[in-house]
Amino acid sequence: MAGSLSNSQLSAYRENGYLCPVRVFAEDEARKQRDALEALEATPADAIPRPCNQYLRVNAHLISDVPLAVAANPMILDCIESILGPDILMWGCEYFIKEPHTHKVVSWHQDLTYWGMDGSDHEVTAWVALSPATEASGCMKFVPGSHKQQIVPHTDTFSEDNLLSRGQEIAVDVDEADAIVAALQPGEMSLHHGRLFHASGPNTTDERRIGLVMRYIRPDTPSVMKNDYAMVMRGSGDTGPRLPLNPLPGTFTKAQLAHYDQVLAAQSATLTAGAESAVSLYD
Ligand SMILES: O=C(O)CCC(=O)C(=O)O
């Protein structure tokens, strides 16, 4: 298989369901990407129809070319190619931000529980640190090998302190002692499988903890959605059961905002399916 991961890195990913840390750019490039994000966050509220936070937290690749530039970084795509093969699509992209001294956490979950991909093996997340992600600042924790299970039952907690849309949490016991801490320096990335058990704690530091997260899939990843979308990042251009989305230049342009609404409308039924209360989708 082409791509840049060594055989031992690839075997470790397949065995453990994650790989980290992998350096993908220098600290000063991470700083530039963080500055570009912070410029996006300074967009006046009356200039955009939805809260800026929602745009950054769901499908950020549709409203700005800032995250797109990272998602298209060849160093990242070369690693993804080792895992998924030459035809790479991006399904989602989001900033996961924990402000200094926040109680916000992410409960134990498997990503593929609500994404309509039938627990596929063909989805991988790249989590790129734009600030230090340490145990103290609430970096991710992974349970090695847990991706070998299928999707386990989850409960919606709707907890205020949970960064996930419905506070979803694995309903079986997860022993924290089994977990490893996936600390990253700015410019480093972790990769994790869509069925891996993972979580993250509060940020007890004075610094923001910022991750830019890309969800890459293969064209043959199943979709239960009537209309789902994906962006071609590399390869044949086949988007399988999903409709193709073109990358658009600029930030918060009219065309980008229209794209955003179209995709969110199509995806929300699946992302909120089965919830007992309204799912806010981060607004
Ligand atoms: O950023 C975090 O703390 C959690 C991120 C996460 O759950 C994910 O990327 O799948």
PDBQT file of the ligand as one rigid body, heavy atoms in Angstrom, charges set to zero:
ROOT
HETATM    1  O1  LIG A 301     -11.213  16.742  21.159  1.00  0.00    +0.000 OA
HETATM    2  C1  LIG A 301     -11.670  15.966  21.984  1.00  0.00    +0.000 C 
HETATM    3  O2  LIG A 301     -11.460  16.092  23.185  1.00  0.00    +0.000 OA
HETATM    4  C2  LIG A 301     -12.507  14.788  21.550  1.00  0.00    +0.000 C 
HETATM    5  C3  LIG A 301     -12.493  14.610  20.084  1.00  0.00    +0.000 C 
HETATM    6  C4  LIG A 301     -13.228  13.423  19.610  1.00  0.00    +0.000 C 
HETATM    7  O3  LIG A 301     -14.007  12.799  20.310  1.00  0.00    +0.000 OA
HETATM    8  C5  LIG A 301     -13.015  13.009  18.230  1.00  0.00    +0.000 C 
HETATM    9  O4  LIG A 301     -12.247  13.669  17.518  1.00  0.00    +0.000 OA
HETATM   10  O5  LIG A 301     -13.604  12.007  17.799  1.00  0.00    +0.000 OA
ENDROOT
TORSDOF 0
